[in-house]
Amino acid sequence: MATRDVERHRLPSPASPDAWDRLTLAARMSDLAPIGLLVVDRDLRVCWMNQTILAINGLSPGDVGTKSIAELLPGVEPEAWHVIRRVLATGEPILDVDLAGTTPATGPDRQAWRVSHYPIRDRDGITKAVGVAVVDVTEQRHAEAGREAVERRLRLLSRASGLVGASLDLSAILEGLIELVVPEFADESILLLTDEPLDTAARPDRLPLRRLVNARVAGFPEPPPGLQIGERIEFASQTPHYQVFAVGEPQLHQMGEQLVRNLDIPGAGEYFRQIGLRSVIHVPLLAGGNFHGVVIFAVGSSGRSYTEHDVQLAAELGSRISSAIANARAYAHQHTAALTLQRGLLPGNLPAVEGLELAWRYEPGTAATEVGGDWFDVIGLSAGRVALVIGDVMGRGLTAAAVMGQVRAAVRAFAALDLPAADVLTHLDDIVRSIDAGPDGALVSCIYAIFEPATATITVANAGHLPPALVDPHADVHLLDDDSGIILGVAGQRLTETRYPFPPGATLSLYTDGLVESPTTDIAQGTRRLQAALADPAGLHTTADRLFTLIDRTGGYDDDAALLLVHATTPATVSTRRLPPDPRAAKTARDVTVAALYQWHLAEHIDLVELLVSELVTNAIRYAQTPSHLTLRRGQHALYVEIADSDSRVPRLLNPTPDDEGGRGLQLVAELATRWGARPTRTGKTVWFQLDTPDTDQANSLKAGSEALPRHP
């Protein structure tokens, strides 16, 4: 407002040049910002107003007289008059005070002003009046309020998005999301889900939903039975729940009798009246063509009412809740599939192994953590030997479980070839590097150990796995960390193996990192705790349970853990003899065999075993032409015979014709022995056979059958 709008003849002559200059400067600037100016005396009567203040307040020049300012403007906050009194009392200016109220010009709509107050003094310095400068900031406040509302909504959506990605635990996510919107966006929020995702194209007669989460402001009464947590409710087509499912869009409902009748839930109307329900937004939870449920936002007790603008925010929140549900359900499905696959690939029951006691424990990651690729196995080998395997596929989820299945199958295939322990892992490395398991390929740590009952030893080959712990009969614990190779799948490598004594009373512990490592426990510390637990003698299953109490679950950490304990029980009954490469060695072998079988009370099997031993020793002398080693071992239900020599050529079974003079020795062994075979060794080969020790009648039958077969010359 220009200076000409100021009625100078009504303005008291101020003694303070500063106050006068400020007022006149403000008036001159009023063309740029419409500033209202007025002067109030000590009795709070208006001495003067400019045209801008008259317009702001809807007053005319005639209204300004002997009335106080409170009488002229009764709709303005009383704080305005208290501020003027403080300036009159202190003589100090008070600037930039935010005030609000109504005036005759605005009617019932509240306005906002920014007001500055300046003391006007006489020549003696006494404050006689207050000059007031008023700027209407209503539109600015509205804009700020709108901006704050937008920012508040963005913060709400951002926090909701953060919760969606924070976990895959469906219950925790949903409870966090629903509690997030109460009371910031709703006085009460309810989440109802389908038991299984429903195709959006489906149109069932009634929509079954289960009430899972309910968050409400403090002081709300308990809902009626039909609205309790866990209740399964079937909604008819006229209900808002079914309607949002059918149309696929949120709907805003103002509270009314019709809405209550449509719900068809006894006691719902009374409950809604108790909580003062006013507005409700129903949002369908949709993801990937599937309907997962409905989320409800309601206001009433706070005095708020929803508008169409709130529906958009509700839809955004519903979208995030839908994503959380879809992700969690997809993860749960994959987790269940991976766990089923993994458990199906693990041995259900370990085989009974003569001379060994076995115990195992396996604990997968829970729903909070994807299942991993930990596994173990016990595989029977030739001559009563046994392979002990444990491994860990790097990574988690269905891919890791699938890789684990392939690797376990490959281990069993190589075990069937009866290869040395290191050779099994060397070949397994080639297999792992060929598995397609993502951009980085498959990475696997593995231990393959072979228990030799005849020699009471165990041979261990390790490819990047945690070292086994061996407890000797004196309860001293040793980590078998000799010659550990790198993990499989990194690069071509040839692994080595080490043989250790494994006498009766010794225990071998094979385990994965989930047993000894966590974010708060490093591997070295966890391994020391494992050793201490193993050093305390106890039964094998008691020890296994004790070791699993070492798993650190603090901080929500949850990794797979596998454990295989192997305890040597009874010594083997063995007879051995070193044989020279001389034809007379066959007789020596027969004599050793006869003596052993008499001593072991197996005389009924002497003729058959003597025949088979003679054939194998004769072959070794003829073809290997090196010293050989005969080993006979009596098992509980079988007799095991092995002939080892330094010739790396492994014999194979031939099919001789009636005219062939040779080739029938191994055929004879194959026909008469329960099992037979040949395996490569580090120094040559070993040919073996197994003969079950049945009743005498069956043994005589076998003997009679052997006499009918053609004999090797």
DRENKOLTI-753260 format. One line per field, with one value per residue (C-alpha): x, y, z; chain. Coordinates in steps of 0.1 Angstrom, whole numbers, plus 2048, in hexadecimal, padded with zeros to 3 digits. Example, Ala and Ser with C-alpha at 12.3 -4.5 7.8 and 13.67 -1.06 7.14 Angstrom:
2
px = (87B, 889)
py = (7D3, 7F5)
pz = (84E, 847)
unit = (A, A)
END
This chain:
713
px = (800, 80E, 816, 7F7, 7E1, 7EF, 7D9, 7F5, 7DE, 7D2, 7F4, 802, 823, 83C, 85A, 86E, 87C, 884, 860, 854, 86D, 864, 83F, 842, 85B, 843, 827, 83D, 845, 820, 81F, 836, 827, 805, 80E, 7F3, 7FC, 7EB, 7F2, 7E4, 7E5, 7E9, 7C4, 7C6, 7B1, 7B9, 7C7, 7CE, 7CC, 7D7, 7C1, 7D2, 7C9, 7A6, 7A3, 7B2, 799, 77B, 778, 770, 781, 762, 767, 787, 77E, 77C, 778, 794, 7A5, 796, 774, 77B, 78A, 77B, 784, 7AA, 7BE, 7C0, 7E6, 7E6, 7DB, 7F2, 810, 806, 803, 826, 835, 823, 831, 854, 85A, 86B, 860, 853, 857, 849, 82E, 817, 7F2, 7D2, 7AD, 78F, 784, 764, 775, 77C, 75D, 763, 783, 7A1, 7BD, 7E2, 7F7, 81A, 81B, 837, 833, 847, 845, 83D, 84C, 846, 862, 869, 86E, 84D, 83B, 81A, 80E, 817, 81C, 811, 81B, 805, 80C, 7F2, 803, 7E4, 7ED, 811, 805, 7ED, 809, 820, 806, 801, 826, 829, 80C, 81E, 83E, 82D, 81D, 83E, 84F, 833, 837, 85D, 85B, 842, 85A, 876, 861, 859, 87E, 889, 87E, 86D, 85A, 836, 827, 842, 83F, 81A, 818, 833, 821, 7FF, 80D, 81F, 7FF, 7EF, 7EA, 7FC, 7E3, 7C8, 7B8, 7B4, 7C2, 7B8, 7C9, 7B6, 7C7, 7BE, 7CC, 7DA, 7DE, 7BD, 7BC, 7AE, 798, 787, 764, 75C, 739, 749, 76C, 77E, 796, 7A8, 7AD, 7D2, 7DD, 7CA, 7DA, 7C7, 7CC, 7CD, 7AB, 799, 782, 787, 775, 758, 75E, 75A, 776, 78F, 7B3, 7B4, 78F, 788, 76B, 759, 74E, 730, 730, 71F, 73B, 756, 770, 762, 75C, 780, 78B, 773, 77C, 7A1, 7A1, 79F, 77E, 775, 757, 747, 739, 714, 6FA, 6FB, 720, 71A, 6FE, 714, 72F, 716, 72B, 718, 723, 736, 71F, 721, 747, 749, 734, 74A, 769, 758, 75F, 75B, 76E, 77C, 792, 793, 7B2, 7B6, 7D8, 7E2, 803, 80B, 7E7, 7E0, 7CA, 7D8, 7BF, 7B2, 7C0, 7A8, 7B0, 797, 795, 77C, 788, 7A2, 787, 796, 783, 792, 78F, 796, 7BA, 7BF, 7B5, 7D4, 7EA, 7D7, 7DC, 802, 803, 7EF, 807, 824, 811, 809, 82D, 837, 81D, 826, 84B, 847, 82F, 846, 864, 851, 848, 86C, 879, 861, 86B, 890, 88C, 878, 892, 8AE, 89F, 896, 8BB, 8C8, 8CA, 8AA, 8BB, 8E0, 8EA, 8F6, 91C, 92E, 948, 93A, 91F, 910, 8FC, 8F1, 8DF, 8D2, 8C1, 8B7, 8B3, 890, 877, 88C, 8AA, 8AB, 8B4, 8D8, 8EB, 8F9, 8F9, 90A, 909, 915, 91D, 926, 945, 957, 961, 94D, 95F, 94A, 94C, 942, 939, 92F, 92D, 91F, 913, 91A, 8FA, 8D6, 8B4, 8A7, 8C6, 8DD, 8C7, 8C6, 8EC, 8F0, 8DA, 8F0, 910, 904, 8F9, 91C, 92D, 919, 922, 947, 944, 936, 956, 969, 982, 99B, 98D, 9A2, 999, 974, 977, 98E, 973, 958, 96A, 965, 940, 93B, 94B, 933, 914, 900, 8F7, 8F7, 911, 92B, 925, 923, 93B, 93C, 951, 953, 964, 966, 973, 977, 976, 98C, 981, 99C, 9B7, 9A3, 9AC, 999, 9A5, 999, 999, 98E, 983, 980, 96A, 96E, 987, 978, 97E, 98C, 989, 9A1, 999, 9A9, 990, 9AB, 99C, 9B0, 9A6, 9AE, 9B9, 9D6, 9D6, 9B5, 9AE, 99A, 975, 967, 95D, 978, 993, 9A0, 9B3, 9C0, 9B8, 9CC, 9C2, 9CF, 9CB, 9C5, 9C3, 99E, 99F, 981, 977, 980, 965, 965, 950, 947, 933, 92A, 930, 90D, 917, 936, 932, 91B, 91E, 928, 93E, 95B, 964, 983, 96F, 953, 96B, 97B, 959, 953, 974, 96C, 949, 958, 973, 958, 950, 92B, 915, 915, 8F2, 8F6, 916, 903, 8E7, 902, 914, 8F4, 8EF, 90F, 8FC, 8FA, 8D8, 8DD, 8D3, 8BB, 8D7, 8CC, 8E2, 8DF, 8F3, 8FD, 910, 91B, 92C, 93E, 94A, 95F, 952, 961, 983, 982, 98B, 9A7, 9C1, 9DB, 9F9, A12, A16, A34, A2F, A35, A1D, A22, A12, 9F0, 9F4, A00, 9E0, 9CB, 9DC, 9D6, 9B2, 9AB, 9BC, 9A8, 986, 98C, 995, 976, 95F, 957, 964, 945, 951, 975, 972, 960, 976, 996, 98C, 984, 9A4, 9B9, 9AA, 9B1, 9D4, 9DC, 9D0, 9E5, A04, 9FF, 9F6, A04, A25, A2A, A26, A02, 9F0, 9D4, 9BB, 99F, 986, 969, 94A, 92B, 918, 933, 956, 96B, 98A, 9A2, 9C0, 9D5, 9F2, A07, 9F8, 9E1, 9CF, 9AC, 99F, 97E, 966, 968, 94F, 965, 958, 95A, 97A, 98C, 9A6, 9A5, 98F, 97B, 98B, 978, 959, 95B, 960, 942, 92C, 935, 93B, 91F, 931, 952, 965, 986, 98F, 9AD, 9C5, 9E1, 9FA, 9E8, 9C7, 9B3, 99D, 983, 966, 94B, 93B, 91D, 91E, 8FC, 8F1, 905, 8EB, 8ED, 913, 912, 8FC, 915, 931, 91E, 918, 93D, 946, 930, 942, 960, 981, 99D, 9BB)
py = (800, 822, 83E, 851, 837, 841, 85B, 86E, 888, 86C, 85E, 86B, 87D, 863, 86C, 84E, 854, 82F, 824, 83F, 835, 810, 817, 82E, 817, 7FA, 80F, 818, 7F4, 7EA, 7EB, 7CD, 7BC, 7C7, 7D0, 7DB, 7F7, 803, 816, 80A, 821, 816, 80F, 7F7, 80F, 812, 835, 82F, 814, 815, 809, 7E6, 7DE, 7EB, 7D3, 7B6, 7BA, 7C4, 7E6, 809, 829, 831, 811, 81F, 835, 82F, 809, 7F3, 7DC, 7BD, 7CC, 7D3, 7B1, 797, 779, 77F, 76A, 77B, 777, 795, 7AC, 79C, 7A4, 7C8, 7CB, 7BD, 7D7, 7F3, 7E5, 7DF, 7F8, 7DD, 7D3, 7B0, 7A4, 789, 77B, 762, 767, 759, 760, 76C, 78F, 79D, 79B, 776, 768, 746, 73F, 743, 759, 75A, 779, 782, 7A0, 7B7, 7D0, 7F0, 808, 82D, 844, 868, 882, 874, 851, 844, 82B, 83A, 823, 804, 804, 7E3, 7D5, 7B8, 7A2, 789, 767, 751, 744, 73E, 72A, 716, 70E, 705, 6EE, 6DE, 6D9, 6CA, 6B3, 6A7, 6A3, 690, 679, 674, 66C, 653, 642, 642, 631, 618, 610, 60B, 5F2, 5DF, 5D8, 5D3, 5B0, 592, 589, 58F, 593, 5AC, 5C0, 5C3, 5CC, 5E7, 5F5, 5F7, 606, 620, 62F, 631, 64D, 660, 658, 643, 63F, 61A, 604, 5E0, 5C6, 5A9, 58F, 572, 551, 54D, 566, 569, 56F, 592, 584, 56C, 575, 55E, 560, 56C, 57A, 568, 57E, 579, 597, 596, 5B9, 5D4, 5F4, 610, 62E, 62B, 629, 616, 5FB, 5D7, 5CE, 5B5, 590, 593, 5AC, 59A, 592, 570, 56F, 563, 577, 571, 592, 593, 5A6, 5C5, 5CB, 5E5, 5CA, 5B6, 5D6, 5E1, 5BE, 5BF, 5E1, 5E0, 604, 614, 621, 63D, 638, 651, 63F, 637, 61D, 60F, 607, 5F5, 5E1, 5D7, 5C9, 5B1, 5AD, 5AB, 5C7, 5DA, 5F8, 5FD, 5FA, 614, 62C, 626, 630, 64D, 63F, 65A, 650, 62F, 627, 603, 5FB, 5DA, 5CA, 5C1, 5B4, 5A2, 59A, 58C, 599, 595, 5A6, 5C8, 5E3, 5FB, 61E, 62F, 650, 65E, 662, 67C, 691, 68C, 683, 674, 686, 67A, 687, 66E, 652, 656, 653, 635, 625, 62B, 61C, 5FE, 5FA, 5F7, 5DF, 5CA, 5C9, 5BE, 5A2, 596, 596, 584, 56A, 564, 561, 549, 534, 533, 52D, 510, 502, 506, 4F7, 4DA, 4D4, 4D7, 4BF, 4A7, 4A6, 4A1, 47D, 475, 459, 453, 430, 419, 417, 3FA, 407, 42B, 43D, 45B, 479, 497, 4B8, 4D1, 4F2, 507, 52D, 537, 54D, 56B, 55D, 54A, 526, 51F, 502, 4EF, 4C9, 4AA, 485, 463, 44C, 427, 41D, 3FD, 3E3, 3F3, 415, 435, 458, 475, 495, 4B9, 4D8, 4FB, 50C, 531, 545, 541, 538, 520, 524, 519, 4FB, 4F1, 4F4, 4E0, 4C4, 4C3, 4C2, 4A7, 491, 496, 48D, 46D, 465, 46A, 456, 439, 439, 432, 44E, 45B, 478, 493, 486, 489, 4AE, 4B4, 4A6, 4B8, 4D9, 4D4, 4CD, 4EC, 503, 4F7, 4FD, 51C, 52E, 553, 56B, 560, 53B, 522, 522, 504, 4FA, 4D4, 4B9, 496, 47D, 457, 440, 421, 407, 3EF, 408, 41D, 43D, 459, 46B, 48F, 4A6, 4CA, 4E3, 504, 4F8, 4FD, 4E4, 4C5, 4C0, 49E, 493, 477, 45B, 471, 48E, 4A4, 4B9, 4C0, 4D5, 4C2, 4E1, 4D0, 4D7, 4E8, 4F3, 510, 50E, 4FC, 510, 52B, 51C, 4FA, 4EA, 4C9, 4C2, 4AD, 496, 48D, 46C, 46D, 451, 44B, 430, 425, 442, 45D, 476, 48B, 4AB, 4B9, 4DA, 4F9, 51D, 523, 50F, 524, 546, 564, 58A, 58A, 56B, 567, 544, 542, 549, 532, 516, 519, 516, 4F7, 4E7, 4EE, 4DE, 4BF, 4BB, 4B4, 48F, 485, 470, 477, 485, 498, 4A8, 4B0, 4C2, 4D4, 4E0, 4EF, 504, 516, 526, 54C, 559, 57C, 59A, 584, 572, 551, 53C, 517, 500, 4DC, 4C3, 49F, 48D, 46C, 456, 437, 41B, 3F9, 3EE, 3DA, 3B5, 3B4, 39D, 3A9, 39C, 3AB, 395, 394, 393, 36D, 352, 341, 35F, 352, 334, 34C, 361, 342, 337, 359, 359, 336, 33F, 35F, 34F, 333, 34D, 361, 342, 345, 323, 31C, 337, 32C, 31A, 337, 353, 33F, 33B, 360, 36B, 354, 363, 387, 381, 36D, 38A, 3A3, 38D, 388, 3AC, 3C3, 3B2, 3C6, 3BD, 3BD, 3C0, 3A9, 3B5, 3A1, 3B2, 3A1, 3B7, 3B1, 3A3, 3A0, 397, 3B1, 3A7, 3C0, 3BA, 3DA, 3DD, 3F8, 3F4, 411, 3FD, 3F5, 3D2, 3CF, 3B3, 3A0, 38A, 36C, 354, 32F, 32E, 349, 33B, 358, 375, 360, 369, 38A, 37A, 360, 37B, 38E, 36F, 362, 382, 397, 3B6, 3BC, 3D9, 3EB, 40E, 424, 42E, 446, 42A, 413, 401, 3EB, 3CE, 3C3, 3AD, 3AB, 38B, 38C, 372, 360, 340, 320, 312, 330, 32E, 30A, 314, 32E, 315, 2FC, 317, 31F, 2FB, 2FC, 31A, 316, 31C, 332, 31D)
pz = (800, 7F6, 80F, 803, 814, 836, 848, 857, 868, 880, 888, 8AA, 8A7, 8B3, 8C7, 8BA, 897, 894, 899, 881, 867, 86A, 866, 849, 838, 83C, 82D, 80F, 809, 80A, 7E4, 7E4, 802, 80F, 832, 84A, 863, 882, 8A2, 8C3, 8E2, 906, 909, 8EB, 8D6, 8B2, 8AB, 886, 86B, 846, 82A, 829, 84D, 848, 82A, 83D, 859, 845, 857, 84B, 857, 86B, 880, 88E, 8AC, 8D1, 8CE, 8DB, 8C2, 8D3, 8CD, 8A9, 8A2, 8BA, 8A4, 8A7, 8C0, 8E2, 8E1, 8C9, 8E5, 8FF, 8E8, 8E4, 90A, 90E, 8F6, 909, 92A, 91F, 904, 8F0, 8CC, 8C6, 8A2, 88B, 8A1, 890, 897, 88A, 88B, 878, 86D, 85E, 83C, 83E, 84F, 860, 84D, 864, 857, 861, 866, 86E, 885, 891, 8AE, 8B3, 8D2, 8CA, 8E5, 8EE, 8F3, 916, 909, 917, 901, 8F8, 8DC, 8C8, 8A2, 894, 871, 864, 846, 83B, 838, 835, 812, 81C, 83B, 825, 80D, 82A, 839, 817, 813, 836, 82F, 80F, 822, 83E, 825, 813, 834, 83C, 81A, 81E, 840, 832, 815, 82E, 842, 822, 81B, 83F, 843, 833, 853, 848, 86B, 876, 855, 856, 87B, 875, 857, 868, 888, 873, 865, 888, 893, 878, 85C, 86D, 88F, 888, 86D, 866, 84F, 841, 82B, 816, 821, 7FE, 7E2, 7CE, 7A8, 7A2, 787, 79F, 7AB, 7C9, 7D8, 7F9, 7FF, 81C, 82F, 850, 867, 870, 87C, 88E, 89A, 8AB, 8C1, 8E6, 8F7, 8DC, 8E9, 8DF, 8BE, 8BE, 8B8, 892, 890, 8A6, 89B, 88A, 881, 85E, 84F, 82E, 81F, 808, 7E7, 7F6, 80F, 808, 80C, 7EF, 7DB, 7DC, 7D2, 7B5, 7A8, 7B2, 7BF, 7E2, 7ED, 806, 81C, 834, 852, 850, 858, 835, 839, 85A, 84B, 82D, 845, 854, 873, 894, 8AC, 891, 892, 8B7, 8B6, 89B, 8AF, 8CE, 8BB, 8AA, 887, 86C, 84C, 83F, 821, 815, 800, 7EC, 7EF, 7CC, 7BF, 79E, 795, 7B7, 7D3, 7F5, 80B, 816, 82D, 83E, 84B, 862, 874, 88D, 8B0, 8A5, 895, 872, 853, 834, 812, 7EF, 7F3, 80F, 7F8, 7E3, 802, 80D, 7EB, 7ED, 810, 803, 7E6, 7FE, 815, 7F6, 7EC, 80F, 80F, 7EC, 7F4, 815, 807, 7E9, 800, 817, 7F9, 7ED, 810, 815, 7F3, 7FA, 81C, 80F, 7F4, 80C, 826, 80A, 7FF, 822, 82F, 841, 856, 857, 84D, 868, 865, 876, 88E, 88F, 8A2, 88F, 89A, 886, 88B, 871, 876, 858, 858, 862, 84E, 857, 844, 823, 826, 81D, 80C, 82A, 827, 833, 828, 832, 815, 817, 803, 7FB, 814, 830, 82D, 82F, 822, 839, 827, 831, 81C, 819, 7F9, 7FA, 7F6, 802, 7F5, 7DB, 7C5, 7E2, 7EA, 7C5, 7C2, 7E2, 7D3, 7B4, 7C8, 7E0, 7C2, 7B3, 7D3, 7D4, 7B0, 7B6, 7D7, 7C2, 7AE, 7CF, 7C8, 7E2, 7F7, 7E6, 7C3, 7CC, 7D5, 7B6, 79F, 7B3, 7AD, 787, 78D, 7A3, 789, 76F, 783, 778, 798, 78F, 783, 79D, 798, 7B4, 7D2, 7E9, 807, 80D, 822, 815, 82F, 82C, 84A, 847, 861, 859, 861, 87A, 867, 857, 838, 834, 816, 81C, 802, 814, 830, 855, 863, 873, 898, 8A2, 8C6, 8CF, 8E9, 904, 8FD, 8ED, 8D1, 8B1, 893, 873, 85F, 84C, 826, 824, 800, 7F3, 7ED, 7CF, 7B1, 7B3, 79C, 791, 7AD, 7B8, 7DD, 7F5, 811, 833, 847, 86C, 886, 890, 8AB, 8C0, 8D7, 8BF, 8B2, 893, 891, 86F, 870, 85C, 864, 872, 891, 89A, 889, 88D, 88B, 8AF, 8AF, 896, 88A, 89F, 8BF, 8B5, 8AD, 8CF, 8DF, 8C9, 8D5, 8F9, 8F5, 8E4, 8FF, 919, 914, 910, 8FB, 8D6, 8D4, 8F4, 8E5, 8C5, 8D9, 8ED, 8CE, 8C0, 8DF, 8D3, 8B6, 8BB, 8B3, 8C2, 8AC, 898, 887, 878, 862, 858, 86E, 867, 87D, 878, 895, 88F, 8AC, 8A7, 8BE, 8BB, 8AC, 88B, 88A, 870, 862, 849, 836, 81E, 800, 7E8, 7C2, 7C2, 7B7, 7D8, 7E9, 7DF, 7F7, 812, 80D, 80F, 82F, 83F, 834, 843, 864, 867, 85F, 878, 892, 88A, 88B, 866, 85C, 847, 82F, 82C, 80A, 7F9, 807, 801, 7DD, 7D8, 7EA, 7D4, 7B4, 7BF, 7CC, 7AC, 797, 7AB, 7A7, 782, 777, 792, 797, 7B7, 7DC, 7E6, 807, 813, 82D, 83B, 853, 865, 867, 87B, 85D, 842, 83A, 827, 813, 801, 7EB, 7E6, 7CE, 7BD, 79A, 791, 776, 784, 778, 767, 763, 742, 730, 724, 709, 70F, 6FA, 70F, 727, 73F, 74B, 763, 784, 78A, 77C, 797, 7B1, 7A4, 7A4, 7C7, 7DC, 7E9, 7DB, 7CB, 7BB, 7B5, 7BF, 7B7, 7D3, 7D6, 7D2, 7BA, 7BE, 7D5, 7CA, 7E4, 7EA, 805, 810, 826, 842, 841, 851, 84A, 832, 81C, 81E, 812, 7F6, 7EB, 7ED, 7D8, 7BE, 7BC, 7B4, 795, 787, 770, 782, 776, 76D)
unit = (A, A, A, A, A, A, A, A, A, A, A, A, A, A, A, A, A, A, A, A, A, A, A, A, A, A, A, A, A, A, A, A, A, A, A, A, A, A, A, A, A, A, A, A, A, A, A, A, A, A, A, A, A, A, A, A, A, A, A, A, A, A, A, A, A, A, A, A, A, A, A, A, A, A, A, A, A, A, A, A, A, A, A, A, A, A, A, A, A, A, A, A, A, A, A, A, A, A, A, A, A, A, A, A, A, A, A, A, A, A, A, A, A, A, A, A, A, A, A, A, A, A, A, A, A, A, A, A, A, A, A, A, A, A, A, A, A, A, A, A, A, A, A, A, A, A, A, A, A, A, A, A, A, A, A, A, A, A, A, A, A, A, A, A, A, A, A, A, A, A, A, A, A, A, A, A, A, A, A, A, A, A, A, A, A, A, A, A, A, A, A, A, A, A, A, A, A, A, A, A, A, A, A, A, A, A, A, A, A, A, A, A, A, A, A, A, A, A, A, A, A, A, A, A, A, A, A, A, A, A, A, A, A, A, A, A, A, A, A, A, A, A, A, A, A, A, A, A, A, A, A, A, A, A, A, A, A, A, A, A, A, A, A, A, A, A, A, A, A, A, A, A, A, A, A, A, A, A, A, A, A, A, A, A, A, A, A, A, A, A, A, A, A, A, A, A, A, A, A, A, A, A, A, A, A, A, A, A, A, A, A, A, A, A, A, A, A, A, A, A, A, A, A, A, A, A, A, A, A, A, A, A, A, A, A, A, A, A, A, A, A, A, A, A, A, A, A, A, A, A, A, A, A, A, A, A, A, A, A, A, A, A, A, A, A, A, A, A, A, A, A, A, A, A, A, A, A, A, A, A, A, A, A, A, A, A, A, A, A, A, A, A, A, A, A, A, A, A, A, A, A, A, A, A, A, A, A, A, A, A, A, A, A, A, A, A, A, A, A, A, A, A, A, A, A, A, A, A, A, A, A, A, A, A, A, A, A, A, A, A, A, A, A, A, A, A, A, A, A, A, A, A, A, A, A, A, A, A, A, A, A, A, A, A, A, A, A, A, A, A, A, A, A, A, A, A, A, A, A, A, A, A, A, A, A, A, A, A, A, A, A, A, A, A, A, A, A, A, A, A, A, A, A, A, A, A, A, A, A, A, A, A, A, A, A, A, A, A, A, A, A, A, A, A, A, A, A, A, A, A, A, A, A, A, A, A, A, A, A, A, A, A, A, A, A, A, A, A, A, A, A, A, A, A, A, A, A, A, A, A, A, A, A, A, A, A, A, A, A, A, A, A, A, A, A, A, A, A, A, A, A, A, A, A, A, A, A, A, A, A, A, A, A, A, A, A, A, A, A, A, A, A, A, A, A, A, A, A, A, A, A, A, A, A, A, A, A, A, A, A, A, A, A, A, A, A, A, A, A, A, A, A, A, A, A, A, A, A, A, A, A, A, A, A, A, A, A, A, A, A, A, A, A, A, A, A, A, A, A, A, A, A, A, A, A, A, A, A, A, A, A, A, A, A, A, A, A, A, A, A, A, A, A, A, A, A, A, A, A, A, A, A, A, A, A, A, A, A, A, A, A, A, A, A, A, A, A, A, A, A, A, A, A)
END
